[in-house]
Amino acid sequence: MQRLFLVVFILFLFNCKEEKASDKSENSTMSSSESSSVYTISFNNAVHHEAEVQATFSGLPSGEAEFRMSRTSPGRYALHEFAKNVYNVKATNLEGKELKTKRPDPYSWVVEGHNGTINVSYTIYANHGDGTYAQIDETHAHLNMPATFMYAPSLAENDFKITFNTRQDLNWKVATQLKQVEGNTYMAEDLQYFMDSPTEISDHMLRSFDVEDQTIKFALHHNGTEAEFDEYFENTKKIVLQQKTIYGELPQFDYGEYVFLGCYIPNATGDGMEHRNSTILTSTRSLADGGMERNIGTVSHEFFHCWNVERIRPASLEPFDFEAANMSGELWFAEGFTSYYDDLTLARAGIITEDDYIKGLTGTFNYVWNSPGRQFFNPIEMSYQAPFVDAARSVDDVNRGNTFISYYSYGSALGLALDLSLREKGLNLDDYMKLVWQKFGKPFKNYTVDDLHQTLNEYAGEAFGNSFFNDYIYDSKMPNYEGLFKTVGVELKQNLGNVAFGMRLRNGVIVSNTQIGSSAYKAGLEKGDKILKIGDVKISDVTDFNPLSGRLKPGSIINIEFERFGKRRSTDMNLEEDTSYSILSAKELSENAKDNRSSWLGSK
């Protein structure tokens, strides 16, 4: 994660914030004796998903010393309670005398009598390979640091050193954004960077290419061939270079390199997670089994984050809190605008066709356009929901289907509208993003929603900027997509004549809350109801619902028989018309529309 260093210049009597790769390079020369937090991790019992961790915390203040597991993970906003997978914890002082530990809460341990140094050992269980958790087995050690390593809060500002005892019998190698010291020993300058540095240890393949004076690496752990990886890496190169044109430059990566950490294996869990100089990419899909096409969008999304989120960074996420949930009102921009650019980049790079890109807008548009959630929350307030929805878990039922729109999708739809609206004025979203980069990302100045608003005013004029933010960010109105699409030769057509029930069935049972305002909602149907008959048609576990709905007409009334809480009931349903749309490229484009389309989707 980005960290801002405070350097006090007494001569000029002011404070300035800066962060440079050279600072990190200088810190990387620190000797082992100067490292305050030193770790060794071993994987002898990987077959049972265990690792053994040895940690030494030195330079501790006198009195009680605390060490703890994180409750959160960079790039995620909810609580994850990683301490639940830690056991066999032991602490000793410098002389090896065992220290008694106290547990003030479920996440931390406290000891006394340490003389400034404590040695801690513990076992970690890990079997969930994604962008947040860890997975250890005989195929790899997939480590997200908050899920794996304890830390001493009092040493958070000091440097960290970690040695990975790799399984040589499995030909494991280390891939990470951490600074290599020697062999399998790496370092981080502080807790923020250490926790933000996922590590893939496996028999992976490696590719790299240089962009000016920096190196882009891709470490891929998969069961496929070298040739498949070569093809995939060529598409990755295209993504990197296309996105570079948006901002005019790559960020200055710490230590001069960026690494994609790909893990496309059956035992992984699909995910993508951005970090300052790397990203985690996990999927069960192999490149040969659809992953070549279906995994590449995550590559695009996560690399865009090396500007937007990692350096163009919301003030609400700095510094990242490892002890509490992290809430931000800017995720519609940080995640949503990034989502807009992921498939747009694929189209500009020629990885997908223009027609496929345009058709691909349909799902996100209909989800945002038809969601009742907009009557409850605007995009800022949707962003506030992240601690409840971003890989967060609870056992009680929720009404998210009616009250929540993903800030990924909401922001993506608004990014599209802003881009097309700016293009009507002879401007574009690319240049707005570049201005945001120059004002906030490049100088490491964290931003607020108002900063984004004022920057749009600066770029496009106050009338335009105020209108966009007042209507679509501070409020939840929808832009005129039909008119905007026409400017680039795209048609928005409502699917007239079809029925929308507003309920999802599986084996005849309604499996989610019925949508507010829908036919099913107005008829009083609810999640858990088992539909027995629709009109004179009996519904069985294998009934195909789609052909049935196609025979019904909007405006008609039909009787529904259903079972609830073991009792048979019936209700009349007034069938509402489907309000979804199709988005397609127009069959004939004017010369102006062709030019606009080329400027929008053409290679840069």
C-alpha positions in Angstrom: 0.0 0.0 0.0 1.1 3.6 -0.6 2.7 5.1 2.4 3.5 8.8 2.8 6.7 9.7 4.5 6.9 12.8 6.7 10.3 14.6 6.4 10.8 17.6 8.5 12.8 20.4 6.9 13.6 22.7 9.8 15.4 25.2 7.5 12.2 25.9 5.5 9.8 25.4 8.5 7.3 23.3 6.5 6.4 19.6 6.1 6.4 17.9 2.7 5.3 14.4 1.8 7.1 12.3 -0.8 7.8 8.7 -1.7 10.4 7.6 -4.2 11.8 4.3 -5.4 15.2 5.5 -4.4 14.1 5.8 -0.8 13.1 2.1 -0.8 16.4 1.1 -2.6 18.4 2.9 0.2 16.3 1.1 2.9 16.9 -2.2 1.2 20.6 -2.1 2.2 19.7 -2.4 5.9 21.5 -5.3 7.6 19.7 -8.2 9.3 20.6 -6.8 12.7 18.7 -3.6 12.0 15.5 -5.5 11.1 12.9 -5.1 13.8 10.5 -7.9 12.6 12.2 -11.0 11.2 10.3 -14.0 9.9 11.0 -17.5 8.7 8.2 -19.6 7.2 8.4 -23.4 6.4 6.0 -25.7 4.7 6.9 -29.3 5.7 3.3 -30.1 6.4 1.9 -28.5 3.2 -0.1 -31.6 2.4 -2.3 -30.7 5.4 -2.3 -27.0 4.6 -0.1 -26.0 7.5 3.0 -23.7 7.7 5.3 -23.1 10.6 6.2 -19.4 11.3 9.1 -18.2 13.4 9.1 -14.5 14.2 11.5 -12.3 16.1 10.3 -8.8 17.2 13.2 -6.6 18.6 13.4 -3.1 19.8 10.2 -3.4 21.7 9.3 -0.8 24.3 9.6 -1.9 27.9 6.5 -3.2 29.7 3.8 -5.1 28.0 4.5 -6.1 24.3 1.7 -6.9 21.9 1.7 -9.0 18.8 -1.4 -9.7 16.7 -3.0 -10.9 13.5 -4.6 -8.5 11.1 -8.3 -8.3 10.8 -8.3 -6.8 7.3 -6.4 -7.1 4.1 -5.4 -4.4 1.6 -7.8 -4.1 -1.4 -10.6 -5.5 0.7 -12.8 -3.5 3.1 -14.5 -6.0 5.3 -13.3 -7.8 8.5 -11.8 -11.3 7.9 -10.5 -12.3 11.3 -7.4 -14.1 10.2 -6.5 -15.1 13.8 -9.1 -17.9 13.5 -6.5 -20.0 11.6 -3.6 -19.5 14.0 -2.7 -22.0 16.8 0.2 -23.5 18.7 1.4 -20.0 19.7 4.5 -19.8 21.8 6.6 -16.8 22.9 10.0 -16.7 24.5 12.5 -14.0 25.5 15.9 -13.4 24.0 17.4 -16.1 26.3 14.8 -18.7 25.2 12.7 -18.5 28.4 9.0 -19.1 27.6 6.8 -16.1 28.3 3.2 -16.3 29.5 0.8 -14.8 27.1 -2.4 -12.9 27.8 -5.3 -12.6 25.4 -7.0 -9.1 25.7 -9.1 -9.8 22.6 -9.4 -12.6 19.9 -6.8 -11.0 17.7 -3.8 -10.3 19.9 -1.4 -11.7 22.4 0.4 -9.7 25.1 3.6 -10.6 27.0 5.9 -9.1 29.7 9.5 -9.8 30.7 10.8 -9.6 27.2 13.9 -7.3 27.6 13.1 -5.7 24.2 13.0 -8.9 22.1 10.5 -11.7 21.8 10.6 -14.8 19.7 7.2 -16.1 18.6 6.3 -19.3 16.9 2.9 -20.5 15.6 1.2 -22.8 13.1 -1.0 -21.3 10.4 -3.7 -23.2 8.6 -4.4 -22.0 5.1 -6.6 -23.5 2.3 -8.3 -20.7 0.4 -6.3 -19.4 -2.5 -7.6 -16.0 -3.6 -6.7 -12.3 -3.3 -7.3 -12.1 0.5 -6.6 -15.4 2.2 -3.7 -18.0 2.0 -3.5 -21.5 0.6 -0.8 -24.0 1.4 -0.7 -27.4 -0.2 1.7 -29.6 -2.3 1.1 -27.4 -5.4 2.0 -24.1 -3.9 2.2 -21.7 -0.9 -0.1 -18.8 -1.9 0.4 -16.2 0.8 -1.5 -13.0 1.4 0.5 -11.5 4.3 -2.3 -10.4 6.6 -3.7 -13.9 6.5 -0.3 -15.4 7.3 1.9 -13.2 9.5 1.6 -11.8 13.0 3.0 -8.4 13.6 4.0 -6.1 16.5 2.0 -2.8 16.2 4.8 -0.9 18.0 7.2 -1.9 15.2 4.9 -0.9 12.3 7.2 1.9 11.1 10.3 -0.2 11.1 11.6 -2.6 8.4 10.5 -6.2 8.0 12.5 -9.2 6.8 11.2 -12.6 5.7 12.9 -15.8 4.7 10.8 -18.4 2.8 12.0 -21.9 3.3 10.8 -23.2 0.0 10.2 -26.9 -0.9 13.1 -27.8 -3.1 11.6 -31.2 -3.7 8.7 -29.5 -5.4 10.9 -27.0 -7.3 9.2 -24.0 -5.6 10.4 -20.5 -6.5 9.4 -17.2 -4.9 7.5 -14.4 -6.8 6.6 -11.2 -4.9 6.9 -7.4 -5.0 9.0 -7.5 -1.8 12.6 -6.4 -2.2 15.0 -9.3 -2.6 17.9 -9.2 -0.1 19.6 -12.5 -1.1 18.4 -16.0 -2.0 14.9 -16.5 -0.6 15.2 -13.6 1.9 13.2 -10.5 1.2 12.4 -7.2 3.0 9.8 -4.5 3.3 10.4 -1.0 4.6 7.4 -1.0 7.0 4.2 -2.8 7.9 2.1 -1.2 5.2 4.3 -2.4 2.4 4.8 -5.8 4.0 1.1 -6.5 4.3 0.5 -5.2 0.8 3.0 -7.8 -0.7 1.3 -11.1 -1.6 3.7 -13.9 -2.5 3.3 -16.9 -4.7 5.7 -19.8 -4.0 5.4 -22.6 -6.6 6.9 -24.2 -9.6 5.7 -21.3 -11.8 6.6 -20.0 -15.2 8.0 -16.5 -15.6 7.9 -14.0 -18.4 9.0 -10.3 -18.5 9.4 -7.4 -20.8 10.8 -3.9 -20.4 8.9 -0.6 -20.8 11.4 2.2 -21.0 13.5 1.7 -17.8 11.1 -0.6 -15.9 10.3 -4.3 -16.0 6.9 -5.9 -16.2 6.9 -9.6 -15.0 4.3 -12.3 -15.0 4.8 -15.3 -12.8 2.1 -17.9 -13.7 1.4 -21.0 -11.7 -0.8 -23.2 -14.0 -1.0 -26.7 -15.4 -0.8 -25.5 -19.0 2.0 -25.2 -21.6 4.7 -22.7 -22.3 3.1 -21.9 -25.6 -0.3 -21.1 -23.9 1.5 -18.8 -21.5 3.4 -17.1 -24.4 0.1 -16.3 -26.1 -1.5 -15.0 -22.9 1.6 -12.9 -22.1 1.4 -11.2 -25.5 -2.1 -10.0 -24.6 -0.9 -8.8 -21.3 1.7 -6.7 -23.0 -1.0 -5.1 -25.2 -3.0 -4.3 -22.1 0.0 -2.7 -20.3 0.9 -0.5 -23.3 -2.7 0.6 -24.0 -3.3 1.6 -20.5 0.0 3.5 -20.4 -1.3 5.7 -23.2 -4.2 6.8 -21.1 -2.0 8.3 -18.4 0.9 9.1 -20.6 3.3 7.1 -18.5 3.7 4.1 -16.2 3.9 4.8 -12.5 7.4 4.7 -11.0 7.3 1.2 -9.6 9.2 0.6 -6.4 12.4 -1.2 -7.2 11.7 -0.7 -10.9 9.4 -3.6 -11.6 5.8 -4.8 -11.4 4.7 -8.4 -11.2 1.5 -10.2 -12.1 1.1 -13.2 -9.7 -1.2 -15.6 -11.7 -2.5 -18.8 -10.2 -4.8 -20.7 -12.6 -5.3 -24.1 -10.9 -8.3 -26.2 -9.9 -7.7 -25.7 -6.2 -7.7 -21.9 -6.4 -10.7 -19.6 -5.9 -11.5 -17.0 -8.6 -10.3 -13.5 -7.7 -8.2 -10.5 -8.5 -6.5 -8.2 -6.1 -4.5 -5.1 -6.7 -1.3 -4.1 -4.8 1.2 -1.3 -5.2 3.6 -3.1 -7.5 1.9 -6.4 -8.1 -1.5 -8.1 -8.4 -2.9 -11.5 -7.5 -4.8 -13.2 -10.3 -6.6 -16.5 -9.3 -8.9 -18.7 -11.3 -10.0 -22.4 -11.6 -10.1 -21.9 -15.3 -7.0 -23.1 -17.2 -5.9 -21.1 -20.3 -6.8 -24.1 -22.4 -10.3 -24.3 -20.9 -11.6 -20.8 -21.5 -9.2 -18.9 -19.4 -7.3 -17.4 -22.4 -10.4 -15.3 -23.1 -12.2 -15.2 -19.7 -9.3 -14.5 -17.4 -7.7 -11.7 -19.3 -10.3 -9.1 -18.2 -9.0 -9.4 -14.6 -5.5 -8.8 -15.9 -6.8 -5.5 -17.4 -8.8 -4.5 -14.4 -6.0 -5.1 -11.9 -3.2 -3.4 -13.9 -5.3 -0.3 -14.2 -5.3 -0.2 -10.4 -1.6 0.5 -10.4 -2.7 4.1 -11.2 -6.3 4.2 -10.0 -6.4 3.1 -6.3 -2.8 2.4 -5.6 -1.5 5.9 -6.4 -4.6 7.8 -7.3 -5.7 7.0 -3.8 -8.7 7.9 -1.7 -7.9 9.8 1.5 -10.4 7.5 3.3 -8.1 4.5 2.7 -4.9 6.0 4.0 -3.3 4.7 6.1 -5.0 1.3 5.7 -6.4 0.1 9.0 -5.5 -3.5 9.9 -7.6 -3.5 13.1 -11.0 -2.3 11.8 -13.1 -2.3 8.6 -12.1 0.3 6.0 -14.9 2.4 4.6 -14.6 4.7 1.5 -17.1 6.8 -0.4 -14.9 6.8 -3.5 -15.2 3.2 -4.6 -17.6 4.1 -7.5 -14.5 5.9 -8.9 -11.7 3.7 -7.6 -13.3 0.4 -8.5 -16.1 1.5 -10.9 -14.2 3.6 -13.3 -11.5 0.9 -13.3 -14.2 -1.6 -14.3 -15.2 0.7 -17.2 -11.6 0.6 -18.5 -11.0 -3.1 -18.2 -13.1 -4.2 -21.2 -12.5 -0.9 -23.0 -8.8 -1.7 -22.8 -9.4 -5.1 -24.3 -11.3 -3.6 -27.2 -8.6 -0.9 -27.9 -5.9 -3.6 -27.7 -7.8 -5.8 -30.3 -8.2 -8.6 -27.8 -12.0 -8.5 -28.2 -14.0 -7.1 -31.1 -15.8 -3.7 -31.0 -19.1 -5.6 -31.5 -18.4 -7.9 -28.6 -17.4 -5.0 -26.4 -20.6 -3.1 -27.2 -22.8 -6.2 -26.6 -20.9 -6.7 -23.4 -22.2 -3.4 -22.0 -25.7 -4.9 -21.8 -25.5 -6.8 -18.5 -24.0 -4.0 -16.5 -26.4 -1.4 -18.0 -29.6 -3.5 -17.2 -28.4 -4.3 -13.7 -27.8 -0.6 -12.8 -30.7 0.8 -14.8 -33.4 -1.6 -13.4 -32.1 -1.9 -9.8 -34.5 -0.5 -7.1 -31.3 0.1 -5.0 -31.0 3.6 -6.5 -34.0 4.8 -4.5 -32.0 4.1 -1.3 -28.4 5.0 -2.0 -26.4 7.1 -4.4 -22.9 6.0 -5.6 -21.1 7.4 -2.6 -23.4 5.6 -0.2 -23.2 2.4 -2.3 -19.4 2.6 -1.8 -20.0 2.8 2.0 -21.5 -0.7 1.8 -18.2 -2.3 0.9 -17.5 -3.6 4.4 -20.7 -5.6 4.3 -20.4 -7.0 0.7 -16.8 -7.3 -0.3 -16.1 -10.9 0.6 -17.9 -10.2 3.9 -19.9 -13.0 5.4 -22.9 -13.2 7.7 -25.5 -15.8 8.6 -28.6 -13.6 8.7 -30.6 -12.8 5.6 -30.1 -9.5 3.8 -32.0 -7.5 1.2 -29.1 -6.6 -1.0 -30.8 -7.5 -4.2 -33.2 -4.6 -3.6 -31.1 -2.1 -1.8 -27.5 -2.5 -3.2 -25.9 -1.9 -6.6 -22.2 -3.0 -6.8 -20.0 0.1 -6.9 -18.0 -1.8 -9.6 -21.1 -1.8 -11.9 -22.6 1.5 -10.8 -19.3 3.3 -11.3 -18.6 1.5 -14.6 -22.0 2.6 -16.0 -21.3 6.2 -14.9 -17.8 6.1 -16.3 -19.3 5.1 -19.7 -21.8 8.0 -19.5 -19.1 10.5 -18.5 -16.8 9.4 -21.3 -19.5 9.7 -24.0 -20.8 13.0 -22.5 -17.3 14.5 -22.5 -16.8 13.3 -26.1 -19.8 15.4 -27.2 -17.8 18.4 -26.0 -14.6 17.3 -27.8 -13.1 16.0 -24.6 -12.8 12.5 -23.2 -12.5 10.5 -20.0 -8.9 9.5 -20.8 -7.7 13.1 -20.4 -9.7 13.6 -17.3 -8.1 10.5 -15.7 -4.7 11.8 -16.8 -5.4 15.2 -15.1 -6.5 13.3 -11.9 -3.2 11.4 -12.1 -1.1 14.5 -12.5 -2.9 16.3 -9.6 -3.2 13.5 -7.1 -1.6 10.2 -8.2 1.8 11.2 -9.3 2.6 13.6 -6.4 1.1 11.1 -3.9 -1.7 13.4 -2.8 -4.7 11.5 -1.5 -8.1 12.7 -2.9 -11.7 13.2 -1.8 -15.0 13.1 -3.7 -14.9 16.9 -3.8 -11.4 16.8 -5.3 -12.8 14.7 -8.2 -15.7 17.1 -8.6 -13.5 20.2 -8.7 -11.0 18.5 -11.1 -13.9 17.7 -13.5 -15.0 21.4 -13.2 -11.4 22.4 -14.1 -11.3 20.0 -17.0 -14.8 20.4 -18.5 -16.2 23.6 -17.0 -18.2 24.3 -13.9 -21.6 23.9 -15.5 -20.7 20.4 -16.9 -18.9 19.2 -13.7 -21.6 20.5 -11.3 -24.3 18.9 -13.4 -22.7 15.5 -13.5 -21.8 15.3 -9.8 -25.1 16.8 -8.6 -27.3 14.5 -10.7 -25.3 11.3 -10.7 -22.9 11.2 -7.8 -24.6 13.1 -5.0 -28.0 12.0 -6.3 -28.9 8.8 -8.1 -30.4 10.0 -11.4 -29.6 8.2 -14.6 -28.0 9.8 -17.7 -29.6 9.9 -21.1 -27.9 6.7 -22.4 -30.0 6.5 -25.6 -28.8 9.9 -26.8 -25.2 9.3 -25.7 -25.1 5.9 -27.5 -26.3 7.4 -30.8 -23.2 9.6 -31.0 -21.0 6.5 -31.4 -23.4 4.4 -33.5 -24.8 2.3 -30.7 -28.5 1.4 -30.4 -30.3 1.0 -27.1 -33.5 -1.0 -27.6 -36.1 -2.0 -24.9 -37.2 -5.6 -25.0 -40.9 -4.7 -25.5 -43.6 -7.4 -25.4 -41.8 -9.6 -22.9 -42.9 -10.4 -19.3 -40.7 -9.8 -16.3 -41.7 -11.7 -13.2 -39.1 -10.2 -10.9 -38.2 -13.6 -9.3 -35.6 -16.2 -9.8 -36.5 -19.9 -9.6 -34.4 -22.9 -8.9 -36.3 -26.3 -8.9 -39.5 -24.3 -8.6 -38.4 -22.4 -5.5 -37.9 -18.6 -5.4 -34.2 -18.4 -4.4 -33.8 -14.6 -3.8 -35.9 -11.8 -2.6 -38.4 -10.7 -5.2 -37.6 -7.3 -6.8 -39.3 -4.3 -5.4 -42.1 -3.1 -7.8 -42.0 -6.3 -9.9 -44.9 -8.6 -10.7 -43.9 -11.2 -8.1 -43.3 -8.5 -5.4 -46.7 -6.9 -5.9 -48.3 -10.4 -5.8 -46.9 -11.0 -2.4 -44.5 -13.7 -3.4 -41.2 -14.0 -1.5 -38.0 -15.9 -1.3 -38.5 -19.6 -0.2 -42.0 -19.9 -1.8 -42.3 -23.0 -4.0 -44.3 -22.3 -7.1 -46.7 -25.1 -7.9 -48.8 -23.8 -10.8 -48.7 -20.7 -13.1 -52.1 -20.5 -14.6 -52.9 -24.0 -15.7 -49.3 -25.1 -16.0 -47.9 -27.3 -13.2 -44.4 -26.4 -12.2 -42.0 -29.2 -11.3 -38.4 -29.3 -10.3 -37.4 -29.6 -14.0 -39.8 -27.1 -15.6 -38.1 -24.7 -18.0 -39.4 -21.3 -16.9 -38.2 -19.3 -19.9 -40.5 -20.8 -22.6 -43.4 -20.4 -20.2 -42.8 -16.7 -19.6 -42.4 -16.2 -23.4 -46.0 -17.3 -23.9 -47.4 -14.8 -21.5 -48.3 -11.2 -22.3 -47.7 -8.0 -20.3 -50.8 -6.6 -18.7 -52.5 -10.0 -18.3 -53.5 -11.4 -14.9 -52.6 -15.0 -14.0 -53.2 -17.1 -11.0 -50.2 -18.5 -9.1 -50.4 -21.4 -6.7 -47.5 -21.8 -4.3 -46.5 -23.4 -1.1 -45.2 -21.4 1.9 -44.3 -22.7 5.4 -45.9 -26.1 4.4 -49.3 -24.6 3.4 -50.7 -24.3 -0.1 -51.7 -20.8 -1.2 -52.7 -18.8 -4.3 -52.4 -15.2 -5.5 -53.2 -13.3 -8.7 -50.2 -11.8 -10.5 -50.5 -8.7 -12.8 -47.8 -9.3 -15.3 -45.4 -6.4 -15.8 -43.5 -5.7 -19.0 -39.8 -6.4 -19.2 -37.8 -3.2 -18.7 -34.5 -4.6 -19.8 -32.6 -3.4 -22.9 -30.4 -4.7 -25.7 -27.3 -2.8 -26.7 -26.1 -3.4 -30.2 -23.9 -1.7 -32.8 -26.1 0.2 -35.3 -26.2 -1.5 -38.7 -25.3 1.7 -40.5 -23.1 4.4 -39.1 -22.8 8.0 -40.2 -19.3 9.3 -40.9 -19.5 11.3 -37.7 -20.5 8.3 -35.7 -17.7 6.3 -37.3 -15.2 8.9 -36.3 -16.6 9.1 -32.8 -16.5 5.3 -32.5 -12.9 5.1 -33.7 -11.9 7.8 -31.2 -13.6 5.9 -28.4 -12.7 2.3 -29.1 -9.7 2.5 -31.5 -6.2 1.7 -30.5 -4.2 4.5 -28.9 
